[in-house]
Amino acid sequence: MFSKVLKSKPVQGFVTKRSYITVCLAAAVMSTPVLADDSASGLVIDEHIEINSQRAERAFPTIDEARSELKKVAGGTNLIEIAKLPARQATLQDALGFEPGIIMQSFFGGNDQPRLNIRGSGMQSNPVNRGIQLLYDGLPINQADGSFIIGFLDVKSAEMVSVYRGANAQRYGGTTLGGAVNLHSQNGTHADPSIRLEYGNDNRVGLSGQTAGQHDDWDYYINASHDSYDGYRNHSTSERNNISANVGVDISDAITNRTYFQWSDNQFEIPFVVPKDRAISAPEEVLGDGNTPLDTLLNVYKRDPYRDSSLLRLANKTRFSIDNFQQDFGVFYQDLSDTFTDPLVHNVTESQDVGFEYAASLTGEYITDYDEFSLSFSGNLSDMNRIYFANSPEDGSKLQKFGDLDLEASNFILALQWQAQLSENVQLVAAAQGVIANRDISDNNANDLNQDNSYNNVNPKLGVNYQFSDEIRFFANVSSTNEAPTYWELISASVSPKNPAMAKVSLNELEAQSSNTIEFGSSGSIGQTQWNIALYRSDIDDELISIVNDFAVNGKTDNYEAGTIHQGVELEWIQGLSESLITSGDNLSSKLVYNYSDFYFSGGEYKGNQIAGVPEHLVQFELRYQTDSGLYIAPSVKWQIDDAAIDHANSQFQDGHVLVGLQMAYQVNKDLRVYLDGQNLTDENYQTSYVIRGYSNPKQPSYLPGFGPSVSLGVNYSF
């Protein structure tokens, strides 16, 4: 259990002018079924376009609908069916860690708190996450300023995860370089009651259970989970609790509605970074375990850095479908409480978010042989208060308050798209997205820290799909994105570890970063071979660069005005190797994922250098053996080929490394499945991540040691 006594925070009510609007919308979540679903005339153009005139599907979207939707996208996408993962399905790493275009690095060392990167998005996070739109059932979980707490994503209650890389997420409200990740909840139309028990190294405990059912025109689903971990490193205990539930109802043949509920509570100690020599010689240790001046100055046990965050979320979606016209309407409300304490500063945030999305699509023969016109209009508002306290070097308690800011963020996004069938094999996708984003700051401490920031832009996209055959397609697109800064970047807190009384808050004048991207690729299958490949190049202006220069705690974000380039290759290759190799009905196959990330400064102070944050070459390979009797064995290798720069000057590097893993599972009967998950089985000494700097030296605390060997055993029983 979590060793620190952290008091849960009560849900806070509104204290601003937005309270009335928020309360009204929250009430609408629970009471107003509006519009939305799918349909048309039985027309089938190709495997990408399927239209039917059946009644609205209560479980929207279905896996088939999601797969068909992704195939329409003229760019890189991923679809992960959680239930089909043969072994462990407990963490984000389990779900997303073996996918093209997605790079995950363990960061805090706690329970499922990785740094998530897509196409260089958010790679500058130190460590707050940004640069990707995270969604639950199509509605954002990000706060309106774009930031998110990744630990609120719980894949155990998800049926599938769809990923739109880069500007391919425009239609779904994504404005970021990285795109969007959408978790689709399980529901009572097909989910079975079940329980999961898991135990592993360092007292890793996982417990979850779910119940589900359907009655005539309605269904329900409830999932509750608990995960705790003592941690591989000292001072890295963590605990996460989550409840997810939803209820769906068919109002008529054309109208279906679903209401969602989520409560999450995350608590974890932060072991903090160490110099590289310490990361290699004593990876379990933290500052405070040694006798150096740095251990005395930044003693983790005394300063006690941790994070305690909770989320209460309500959402509602309605689908209306009639003939070839489909409408979706969604609203959400979430209350977030977050105490984020590094060795020097307590950042205490209370935030209420409210948002909506309306989407409509019309299909038919209007201009070409097949046209699909889509419109979406979405908005979200955050009303938050953030207070800054200096951290006592003696016991980690709060000292004086040195910042008290009211933060109001808003986004309004209008997206239009036309998909046209130009010929039997060629589809055109033309889209445009208009964005109005505001980030306002008001000072409650009379320090004249006030800003009104407005970031408005239009992002066009033009793409083409070429269906070479039923199984093979090629795609290409050109697009733009425009990404406003978060409050973690607009505000800087600076504290001297030797003199906390001099702590201060300052504001940064920042522009939105913008990018122009060209992308092309292919997906398909021939015989036992399947592939998914995308090549892209993004030219970025005013990239938001976060740099920490001293003790890995005081940082500042600037726009890099000289220009940066993000380009790379995202490859997935699945190859069937043999059938009936040992016994009748068995299957041997392999999966290769290769991510090439060439991110560099095209001019300015760091011209020609690699942008710190992501390894250039990352290869993952897995050999899979399955039998009809339910046995699954999959040894794997994760190879970071080269050293990765941890600073923009390219003076210090994270070592390349090879990690060997093993997954096994056995389906004892139709209800009972047991599994084993092994990581770093060869005890590789490596650094999993690091603090990004402008320039670093070996004596600075910069590195997060990777985990040692670990094995988890689990059992899943369905009723």
C-alpha positions in Angstrom: 0.0 0.0 0.0 1.0 3.6 -0.4 3.4 4.5 2.3 2.6 8.2 2.4 -0.6 9.3 4.1 -2.1 11.5 1.4 -5.5 12.9 2.1 -8.0 12.7 -0.7 -9.3 16.1 -1.8 -13.0 16.9 -1.9 -14.6 17.8 -5.2 -14.5 21.6 -5.5 -17.4 23.6 -6.7 -17.2 26.5 -9.1 -16.0 29.9 -7.9 -15.9 31.8 -11.1 -18.3 33.3 -13.7 -18.3 30.1 -15.6 -20.1 28.2 -12.8 -23.6 28.7 -14.1 -22.7 27.5 -17.6 -20.8 24.4 -16.2 -23.6 23.4 -14.0 -26.1 23.6 -16.8 -24.0 21.5 -19.1 -23.3 19.0 -16.4 -27.0 18.6 -15.9 -27.5 18.2 -19.7 -25.1 15.3 -19.6 -27.5 13.4 -17.4 -30.8 14.5 -18.9 -30.6 15.4 -22.6 -30.5 12.7 -25.2 -29.8 14.6 -28.4 -28.6 13.4 -31.8 -26.3 10.8 -33.4 -25.4 7.3 -35.2 -24.6 5.8 -38.6 -26.3 4.6 -41.9 -27.4 5.0 -45.5 -28.3 2.7 -48.4 -26.4 -0.5 -48.4 -23.8 1.0 -50.8 -20.3 -0.5 -50.7 -17.6 1.4 -52.7 -14.6 -0.6 -51.4 -13.4 -2.0 -48.1 -13.0 1.5 -46.7 -16.6 2.6 -47.2 -19.4 0.6 -45.8 -22.9 2.1 -45.4 -25.9 0.3 -44.1 -29.4 1.2 -43.2 -29.7 -0.8 -40.0 -30.9 0.6 -36.7 -28.5 2.8 -34.8 -25.8 0.7 -33.0 -26.0 1.2 -29.2 -22.3 0.3 -28.8 -20.9 3.0 -31.1 -18.5 2.7 -32.6 -18.2 -1.0 -33.1 -14.8 -2.5 -33.8 -15.7 -2.9 -37.4 -16.9 0.7 -37.6 -13.6 1.9 -36.0 -11.5 -0.2 -38.4 -13.4 1.1 -41.4 -13.1 4.7 -40.2 -9.4 4.4 -39.8 -9.0 2.9 -43.2 -10.6 6.0 -44.7 -7.8 8.2 -43.2 -5.2 9.2 -45.7 -2.4 8.9 -43.2 -0.9 7.0 -40.3 -3.3 5.4 -37.8 -3.3 2.5 -35.2 -6.1 0.3 -33.9 -5.4 -1.8 -30.8 -8.1 -4.3 -29.8 -7.4 -4.7 -26.1 -9.4 -7.9 -25.7 -7.3 -9.6 -28.3 -4.1 -8.9 -26.5 -3.2 -12.5 -25.6 -1.2 -11.8 -22.4 -1.2 -9.0 -19.9 -3.6 -6.0 -20.6 -3.1 -3.9 -17.5 -1.0 -0.9 -18.5 -0.6 1.7 -21.3 2.7 0.1 -22.1 0.9 -3.2 -22.6 -1.5 -1.6 -25.0 0.6 1.0 -26.9 4.2 0.0 -26.3 4.5 -2.2 -29.4 3.0 0.1 -32.1 4.4 2.0 -35.0 4.7 5.7 -34.4 4.3 5.5 -30.7 7.3 5.7 -28.3 6.9 5.2 -24.6 9.5 5.8 -21.9 9.0 5.0 -18.3 9.4 8.3 -16.4 8.4 8.6 -12.8 9.0 5.0 -12.0 5.6 4.7 -10.5 2.5 2.9 -11.6 1.8 3.4 -15.4 3.2 7.0 -15.6 5.1 6.9 -19.0 6.3 9.7 -21.2 4.2 9.3 -24.4 5.6 10.5 -27.7 4.2 10.6 -31.2 6.2 12.3 -34.0 8.1 14.3 -31.5 5.1 15.7 -29.7 5.6 16.6 -26.1 9.2 15.4 -26.3 10.1 18.6 -24.5 7.9 17.8 -21.5 9.9 18.0 -18.2 7.8 16.0 -17.3 4.3 17.3 -17.7 2.7 15.7 -20.8 1.4 17.8 -23.7 1.4 17.5 -27.5 -1.2 14.8 -27.9 -5.0 15.0 -27.7 -6.2 12.2 -25.3 -9.8 11.2 -25.6 -12.3 8.9 -23.8 -15.0 7.8 -26.3 -14.2 10.7 -28.6 -14.3 13.5 -25.9 -11.1 15.0 -24.6 -9.6 14.2 -21.2 -7.0 17.0 -21.7 -7.6 20.1 -19.8 -8.4 23.0 -22.1 -4.8 24.3 -22.0 -3.7 21.1 -23.7 -2.0 19.4 -20.7 -3.0 16.0 -19.3 -2.1 13.6 -16.6 -1.4 10.3 -18.4 -2.2 8.2 -15.4 -5.9 8.9 -15.8 -5.9 6.7 -18.9 -7.0 3.2 -17.8 -6.9 0.6 -20.6 -8.4 -2.1 -18.4 -11.8 -0.7 -19.0 -11.2 -0.1 -22.8 -12.4 -2.3 -25.6 -10.0 -0.7 -28.1 -7.7 2.2 -28.7 -7.6 4.2 -31.9 -4.7 6.4 -32.7 -4.6 9.2 -35.3 -1.0 10.2 -35.8 -0.2 13.9 -36.6 -2.8 16.0 -38.5 -4.8 12.9 -39.2 -6.6 13.8 -36.0 -8.0 17.1 -37.2 -11.5 15.8 -37.7 -11.5 14.7 -34.1 -10.4 18.0 -32.6 -6.7 17.3 -32.6 -4.5 20.4 -33.1 -1.2 19.0 -32.0 1.8 17.7 -33.8 1.3 14.2 -32.2 -2.4 13.7 -33.1 -4.9 12.0 -30.9 -5.3 8.8 -28.8 -8.9 7.7 -28.3 -9.9 5.0 -25.7 -13.2 3.4 -26.5 -14.9 2.0 -23.4 -16.2 -1.5 -23.0 -20.0 -1.7 -22.7 -22.7 -4.1 -21.7 -23.6 -5.2 -25.3 -20.7 -7.7 -25.3 -18.5 -7.4 -22.2 -18.5 -10.3 -19.8 -18.2 -10.1 -16.0 -14.7 -10.9 -14.9 -12.0 -10.5 -12.3 -8.2 -10.0 -12.7 -5.5 -10.8 -10.1 -1.8 -10.0 -10.7 1.3 -10.0 -8.6 4.9 -9.2 -9.5 8.3 -8.1 -8.4 8.7 -5.3 -5.8 5.2 -6.1 -4.5 3.4 -5.1 -7.7 -0.3 -5.8 -7.1 -3.1 -5.6 -9.6 -6.8 -6.2 -8.8 -9.7 -5.4 -11.1 -13.3 -6.6 -11.6 -16.1 -5.8 -14.0 -19.7 -6.6 -14.4 -21.9 -6.0 -17.4 -25.3 -6.9 -18.8 -28.1 -5.8 -21.1 -31.8 -5.9 -20.9 -34.0 -5.2 -23.9 -33.1 -1.7 -25.1 -30.4 -0.8 -22.5 -27.1 -2.1 -21.1 -24.6 -1.3 -18.4 -20.9 -1.8 -17.7 -18.9 -1.2 -14.4 -15.2 -1.7 -13.9 -13.2 -1.1 -10.7 -9.5 -1.5 -10.4 -6.6 -1.1 -7.9 -2.9 -1.2 -8.8 -0.1 -0.6 -6.3 3.7 -0.9 -6.6 6.5 -0.5 -4.1 8.8 0.5 -7.0 12.2 -0.7 -8.3 13.9 2.4 -7.0 13.8 3.8 -3.5 11.1 6.4 -2.8 8.9 5.2 -5.7 5.8 3.7 -4.1 2.7 4.2 -6.1 -1.0 3.5 -5.9 -3.8 3.9 -8.5 -7.6 3.4 -8.0 -10.1 3.7 -10.8 -13.9 3.2 -11.4 -15.4 3.4 -14.9 -19.0 2.8 -15.8 -21.4 3.5 -18.6 -25.1 3.0 -19.4 -26.5 2.8 -22.9 -30.1 3.0 -24.1 -31.8 2.8 -27.5 -34.3 5.6 -27.4 -35.7 4.6 -30.9 -34.5 2.7 -33.9 -32.6 5.9 -35.0 -31.5 7.3 -31.6 -29.1 5.8 -29.1 -27.6 7.3 -26.0 -24.7 6.5 -23.6 -23.7 8.1 -20.3 -20.2 7.6 -18.9 -18.7 8.0 -15.4 -15.1 7.9 -14.3 -13.3 8.4 -11.0 -9.5 8.0 -10.8 -7.1 8.6 -7.9 -3.3 8.4 -8.5 -0.6 8.8 -5.8 3.0 8.2 -6.3 6.4 9.1 -4.9 8.9 10.6 -7.3 12.4 9.1 -7.0 13.9 12.0 -9.1 16.9 11.9 -11.4 20.5 11.2 -10.6 23.9 11.7 -12.3 24.7 9.2 -15.0 27.4 7.4 -12.9 24.9 6.9 -10.1 22.3 5.6 -12.6 24.8 3.0 -13.7 26.4 2.0 -10.5 23.4 2.0 -8.2 20.1 2.3 -10.2 17.9 1.6 -7.2 19.3 4.6 -5.2 18.1 8.2 -5.1 19.7 11.4 -4.0 20.0 11.0 -0.2 21.4 7.5 -0.3 25.0 8.9 -0.8 27.3 11.3 1.1 28.0 13.8 -1.7 27.0 17.5 -1.4 24.4 16.9 -4.1 22.8 14.2 -1.8 22.7 16.7 1.0 21.3 19.5 -1.1 18.5 17.5 -2.9 17.8 14.7 -0.4 14.7 13.0 -1.8 13.7 11.5 1.6 13.7 14.9 3.2 12.2 16.9 0.4 9.7 14.1 -0.4 8.6 14.8 -4.0 5.3 13.2 -5.0 2.2 13.6 -7.0 -1.4 13.2 -5.8 -4.1 13.7 -8.4 -7.7 12.7 -8.7 -10.4 13.0 -11.4 -14.2 12.9 -11.4 -15.6 12.8 -14.9 -19.1 12.7 -16.4 -19.9 12.4 -20.1 -22.8 11.7 -22.4 -23.0 10.9 -26.1 -26.0 10.6 -28.3 -26.2 9.3 -31.9 -29.0 10.0 -34.4 -29.0 8.1 -37.7 -31.5 8.4 -40.5 -30.8 7.1 -44.0 -27.5 8.7 -45.1 -27.4 11.4 -42.4 -25.6 10.8 -39.1 -25.2 13.1 -36.1 -23.3 12.8 -32.8 -23.6 15.1 -29.9 -21.4 14.8 -26.7 -20.9 16.8 -23.6 -18.6 16.3 -20.6 -17.7 17.7 -17.2 -14.6 16.8 -15.2 -13.2 18.0 -11.8 -9.5 17.6 -11.3 -7.4 18.0 -8.2 -3.6 17.8 -8.6 -0.7 18.3 -6.1 2.5 18.0 -8.0 5.6 18.3 -5.8 9.1 18.3 -7.1 12.1 18.7 -4.7 11.6 22.5 -4.5 8.0 23.4 -5.4 4.5 22.3 -4.5 2.2 23.0 -7.5 -1.4 22.7 -6.3 -4.1 22.8 -9.0 -7.8 22.7 -8.8 -9.6 22.6 -12.1 -13.1 22.2 -13.6 -13.5 21.5 -17.2 -16.6 21.4 -19.4 -16.9 20.7 -23.1 -19.1 19.6 -26.0 -18.8 18.2 -29.5 -21.2 18.1 -32.3 -20.4 16.1 -35.4 -22.5 15.4 -38.6 -21.8 13.4 -41.8 -23.8 13.2 -45.0 -23.1 10.5 -47.5 -24.3 9.9 -51.1 -23.7 10.6 -54.8 -23.6 14.4 -54.9 -20.5 15.4 -56.8 -18.6 12.1 -57.4 -19.6 8.5 -57.3 -19.5 8.7 -53.5 -19.2 11.7 -51.3 -19.0 12.0 -47.5 -19.3 15.5 -46.1 -18.3 15.8 -42.5 -18.6 18.7 -40.0 -17.6 18.8 -36.4 -17.8 21.7 -33.9 -16.3 21.3 -30.5 -15.3 23.5 -27.5 -13.9 23.0 -24.0 -13.3 25.4 -21.1 -11.0 25.1 -18.1 -11.4 27.1 -15.0 -8.5 26.4 -12.7 -6.6 27.8 -9.8 -2.9 27.0 -9.4 -1.0 27.9 -6.2 2.8 27.6 -5.7 4.5 26.8 -2.3 8.1 26.5 -1.6 9.1 23.1 -0.4 10.9 22.7 3.0 14.3 21.1 2.6 14.0 19.6 6.0 10.7 17.6 5.8 9.1 18.4 2.4 6.3 20.5 4.0 4.8 23.6 2.4 6.6 26.8 3.2 5.4 30.2 2.0 3.0 30.7 -0.8 4.7 32.6 -3.6 2.2 32.3 -6.5 -1.6 32.2 -6.7 -3.0 32.3 -10.3 -6.4 32.0 -11.8 -6.1 30.3 -15.2 -8.9 30.3 -17.7 -8.4 28.4 -21.0 -10.8 27.8 -23.9 -10.7 26.1 -27.3 -13.3 26.3 -30.1 -12.7 24.1 -33.1 -14.6 23.9 -36.4 -13.5 21.1 -38.7 -14.9 20.4 -42.3 -14.0 17.5 -44.5 -15.0 16.2 -47.9 -14.1 12.7 -48.9 -14.7 12.0 -52.6 -14.5 8.9 -54.8 -12.7 10.3 -57.8 -12.4 6.9 -59.5 -12.9 3.2 -58.6 -9.6 3.2 -56.7 -8.9 6.8 -55.8 -10.3 8.7 -52.9 -9.7 12.4 -52.2 -9.8 13.9 -48.7 -9.9 17.6 -48.4 -10.3 19.2 -44.9 -9.8 22.4 -43.0 -9.8 23.1 -39.3 -10.4 26.5 -37.7 -9.1 27.0 -34.1 -9.7 29.8 -31.6 -7.7 29.2 -28.4 -7.4 31.5 -25.3 -5.0 31.2 -22.4 -5.7 33.9 -19.8 -3.8 34.4 -16.5 -4.9 36.5 -13.5 -2.7 37.1 -10.5 -4.3 36.8 -7.0 -1.1 37.9 -5.2 -1.0 41.5 -6.6 2.3 40.7 -8.4 1.0 42.0 -11.7 1.3 38.5 -13.3 -1.5 38.9 -15.8 -1.7 37.8 -19.4 -4.4 37.4 -22.0 -3.2 35.1 -24.8 -5.1 34.4 -28.0 -4.0 31.8 -30.5 -6.1 31.5 -33.7 -5.4 29.7 -36.8 -6.7 27.7 -39.8 -5.2 24.3 -40.5 -5.8 22.8 -44.0 -5.2 19.2 -45.1 -5.3 17.5 -48.5 -4.9 13.7 -48.8 -5.5 10.9 -51.2 -6.1 7.1 -50.8 -5.2 4.8 -53.6 -6.8 1.3 -53.3 -4.4 -0.8 -55.4 -6.3 -3.9 -54.6 -8.8 -5.2 -52.0 -5.9 -5.8 -49.6 -3.4 -3.1 -50.5 -3.7 0.7 -50.3 -1.3 3.7 -50.6 -1.9 7.1 -49.1 -0.4 10.6 -49.1 -1.3 13.9 -47.5 -0.1 17.5 -46.8 -1.3 19.2 -43.7 -0.8 21.9 -41.1 -1.1 22.0 -37.3 -1.0 24.9 -34.8 -0.4 24.1 -31.2 -0.9 26.6 -28.3 1.3 26.4 -25.2 0.0 25.0 -21.9 0.1 26.8 -18.6 3.1 24.6 -17.6 4.9 26.4 -20.4 3.4 29.9 -19.9 4.3 29.9 -16.2 7.8 29.3 -14.7 8.4 28.7 -11.0 12.0 29.3 -9.8 13.3 28.3 -6.4 16.9 28.1 -5.1 17.5 24.8 -3.2 19.7 26.8 -0.8 17.3 29.7 -0.3 13.6 28.8 -0.7 12.6 32.2 0.6 13.6 33.7 -2.7 11.1 31.6 -4.7 9.3 33.4 -7.5 6.8 32.9 -10.3 7.3 34.5 -13.8 5.3 34.4 -17.0 6.7 33.6 -20.5 5.6 35.4 -23.7 5.0 32.5 -26.1 3.7 32.0 -29.6 1.9 28.9 -30.7 4.1 26.4 -32.5 3.0 25.6 -36.1 4.0 22.8 -38.5 3.6 21.9 -42.1 3.8 18.1 -42.8 4.0 15.9 -45.8 3.3 12.2 -45.3 2.9 9.1 -47.5 2.7 5.4 -46.8 1.0 2.1 -47.3 -0.9 -0.6 -45.5 -2.1 -4.0 -46.6 -1.4 -7.7 -46.7 -0.2 -10.4 -49.2 -0.6 -14.0 -48.1 0.9 -14.2 -44.6 2.6 -10.8 -44.8 1.0 -7.7 -43.3 2.5 -4.2 -43.2 1.8 -0.7 -42.1 4.3 2.0 -43.0 4.3 5.8 -43.0 7.0 8.3 -43.8 6.6 11.9 -42.8 8.4 15.3 -42.6 7.3 18.2 -40.5 8.8 21.7 -40.8 8.1 23.4 -37.5 8.1 27.1 -36.7 8.4 28.4 -33.1 8.7 24.9 -31.6 8.0 25.0 -27.8 11.3 24.0 -26.3 11.5 23.3 -22.6 14.9 23.5 -21.0 16.1 22.8 -17.5 19.6 24.1 -16.8 20.4 23.7 -13.1 19.2 21.0 -10.7 16.6 19.5 -13.0 13.8 21.4 -11.3 13.9 25.1 -12.5 13.0 25.2 -16.1 11.7 27.6 -18.8 10.0 27.2 -22.1 10.8 29.3 -25.2 9.9 29.3 -28.8 12.8 28.2 -31.0 12.5 30.7 -33.7 15.2 29.4 -36.0 13.1 26.4 -37.1 13.2 22.6 -36.4 12.6 19.5 -38.5 10.7 16.3 -37.4 11.0 13.5 -39.9 10.8 9.8 -39.7 9.6 6.4 -40.6 6.9 4.4 -38.8 6.9 0.7 -39.7 5.0 -2.4 -38.6 5.7 -5.7 -40.3 3.9 -8.9 -39.4 5.0 -12.2 -41.0 3.4 -15.6 -40.7 6.2 -18.2 -40.6 4.7 -21.6 -40.1 1.5 -23.5 -39.4 1.2 -26.9 -37.7 4.9 -26.6 -36.8 4.8 -28.8 -33.7 1.1 -29.8 -33.3 -1.9 -29.5 -35.6 -3.4 -26.0 -35.6 -0.4 -24.2 -34.1 1.0 -21.0 -35.6 4.4 -19.3 -35.6 4.6 -15.6 -36.6 6.7 -12.6 -36.0 6.1 -8.8 -35.6 8.7 -6.1 -36.2 8.2 -2.4 -35.3 10.7 0.2 -36.3 10.6 3.8 -35.5 13.1 6.2 -37.1 12.9 9.7 -35.5 15.2 12.2 -37.1 14.4 15.4 -35.2 16.9 18.3 -35.5 17.4 22.0 -35.4 17.5 23.5 -38.9 19.1 26.8 -37.7 20.0 29.0 -34.7 22.0 28.2 -31.7 21.8 24.4 -32.0 21.8 24.2 -35.8 22.4 20.7 -37.0 22.0 19.1 -33.6 19.5 16.4 -32.7 16.6 17.7 -30.6 16.9 15.9 -27.2 14.1 13.6 -26.1 13.6 10.7 -28.4 16.0 8.0 -29.7 16.7 8.1 -33.4 16.4 4.4 -34.1 14.2 2.1 -32.1 13.6 -1.5 -33.1 11.1 -4.0 -31.5 10.8 -7.6 -32.5 8.6 -10.4 -31.2 8.3 -14.0 -32.1 4.9 -15.4 -31.4 3.8 -19.1 -31.0 0.2 -20.0 -30.5 -1.7 -23.3 -30.4 -5.3 -24.2 -30.7 -5.2 -25.5 -27.1 -4.7 -21.9 -25.8 -1.0 -21.7 -25.3 0.8 -18.4 -26.2 4.6 -17.8 -26.0 6.2 -14.6 -27.2 9.8 -13.7 -26.5 10.7 -10.1 -27.5 13.6 -7.7 -28.0 13.5 -3.9 -27.7 16.7 -2.4 -29.1 17.5 1.3 -28.9 20.3 1.2 -31.4 22.1 4.4 -30.8 22.8 6.7 -27.9 20.2 9.5 -27.5 21.1 13.1 -26.7 19.7 14.4 -23.4 20.6 18.0 -24.2 20.3 20.1 -27.3 24.0 20.8 -27.3 24.4 17.0 -27.8 27.1 16.8 -25.1 25.6 14.1 -22.9 23.8 10.9 -24.0 21.5 8.2 -22.9 23.1 4.9 -23.7 21.7 2.6 -26.3 20.5 -0.7 -24.9 18.7 -4.0 -25.6 15.8 -5.2 -23.4 14.7 -8.8 -23.6 11.1 -9.7 -22.6 8.8 -12.7 -22.5 5.0 -13.0 -22.5 3.2 -16.3 -22.0 -0.5 -17.1 -21.6 -2.6 -20.2 -21.4 -6.4 -20.3 -21.9 -7.2 -23.1 -19.4 -10.8 -23.1 -20.5 -13.3 -20.6 -22.0 -13.4 -18.7 -18.7 -9.9 -19.0 -17.2 -6.7 -17.5 -18.5 -3.3 -17.3 -16.8 -0.4 -15.2 -18.0 3.2 -14.3 -17.3 4.9 -11.1 -18.2 8.7 -10.8 -18.0 10.7 -7.6 -18.6 14.4 -6.9 -18.9 15.2 -10.6 -18.2 18.9 -10.1 -19.0 19.2 -7.4 -16.3 20.4 -4.7 -18.7 21.7 -1.6 -17.0 20.2 1.3 -18.9 18.6 4.7 -18.5 14.9 4.8 -19.4 14.6 8.6 -19.6 16.1 11.9 -18.6 15.6 15.6 -18.0 16.0 17.6 -21.2 18.6 20.4 -21.0 20.1 23.0 -23.3 23.6 22.0 -22.1 24.5 19.4 -19.4 27.5 18.0 -17.7 28.1 14.6 -16.1 27.8 15.9 -12.5 24.2 17.1 -12.9 21.3 14.9 -11.9 19.7 14.2 -15.3 19.0 10.4 -15.7 16.2 8.0 -14.7 17.6 4.5 -14.3 15.6 1.7 -16.0 13.9 -1.1 -14.1 15.7 -4.3 -13.3 14.4 -7.7 -14.1 10.7 -8.2 -13.3 8.1 -10.9 -13.7 4.4 -10.5 -13.2 2.0 -13.5 -12.9 -1.7 -13.0 -13.4 -5.0 -14.7 -13.8 -8.2 -13.5 -15.5 -11.5 -15.3 -14.9 -14.7 -14.6 -16.8 -18.1 -15.5 -15.4 
